[in-house]
C-alpha cells in the first residue's frame, strides 16, 4: 500500500485527533518541503511539545506503578 499524500490538513487532523507522533512526523516532512511555511513550523513545534508531554506523563505513570509494586513486594516479605 502506498503512503498517503502528506498535506498540512492531514497533519492538522493528526494533531487534533491526538495522534501527536504522526502529526510531528507529518509536520517535519512538510517543513522539509516548505521550509518557510510558518504555520507548518508552528505545527511541528506544537506537536513536538505534545509528544514530550505524553512521554513525561507515561514516565510518571511507570514510576508510580514501579513504586506500588515495590511497596507490595516489601509487604509480602516475611518479618
Secondary structure, 3 states (H helix, E strand, C coil): CCCCCCCHHHHHHHHHCCCHHHHHHHHHHHHHHCCCCHHHHHHHHHHHHHHHHHHHHHHHHHHHHHHHHHHHHHHCCCC
